Amino acid sequence: MALHPAGRPAELAHAAGVDATAEVPAAGAPEASPDPNAVTARSALSTSSSLRLGLGDSTVDLIDSHVVLPDGQVVLAIDAMTRTGGLLVAARGRPGAVRLDVTQLVPVAVRSRVRAKVSMRGIVRRFDPASLDSCDGDTLLSLLDLPPVALWAVEPADVRVTRDDSEATTSITAYRAARPDPLAATEAVHLQHLSRHHRDVLDRLATLVDPALTAASTRVVPVAVDTAGVVLRAEALGGYVDVRLAFARPITGSAGLPEGLRTLLAEAAGRRPSRATVDVGRPPAAPCDLPATACGLPIV
């Protein structure tokens, strides 16, 4: 029997154009950071609601059926009485017999949304309830939300991250040591909030982008925000360019985002506005109806 954390038993049986990410560095030397590919892998696996499971020549897409443990193992909830469950039984303990694939997407409506593809090969075993001792509260709650079927743990043996057709292998040590980016789980909310309610902030941030890019663009839209900075995309008819605006110092979570943006806005205050920072035909920004303390973005 494989025990579900809830106490329920289960039987075992780019776009046509440029995608060059330029960076506008902040003053001061950056602090040492984990392997970025390892962070990408952990972020993508932890925040994605789906993944593709490969077992030999068979593949299946799992929806809301996986959780990543603090040590990097991936827990899968799969009914052992299905064909996929039977294949997992046959694959137990075999190195590299299981493959997990996740695609990390830009969480806003733009062209060329694929950021990275993460592929993990590993060894699958029955989930060991002793692993619960090392889990934090959020991970335990996520495990409880899994379907009440057999749980399997995939031990990573090989992790690869592909960006722009360039593949990099991440060491298992780096993968285990990394954690998801502090803003990974809430990034979509922050980007959508910024776009809908804080166009004034966007317009001022756009002045930090090369005026030659914004002058030739049809719109400038935020496509990423993480512990290190915010990424604006200057879209044109023939392609786009992503520009990273680095925070003065890495932030450790959503609570630090307003201060990170304030440092960028202070830098933008001394610059002359570029010629094209307003989206073509965009509707007026909706007023933010959240209290200032809950809005999460500075009012400028």
Secondary structure, 3 states (H helix, E strand, C coil): CEECCCCCEECCCCCCCCCCEEEECCCCCCCCCCCHHHHHHHHHHHHCCEEEEEECCEEEEEECCEEECCCCCEEEECCCCCHHHHHHHHHCCCCCCEEEEEEEECCCCCCCCEEEEEEEEEEEEECCHHHHHHCCHHHHHHHHCCCCCCEEEEEEEEEEEEECCEEEEECHHHHHHCCCCCCCCCHHHHHHHHHHHCHHHHHHHHCCCCHHHHHCCCEEEEEEECCCEEEEEEEECCEEEEEEEECCCCCCCHHHHHHHHHHHHHHHHCCCCCCCCCCCCCCCCCCCCCCHHHHCCCCC
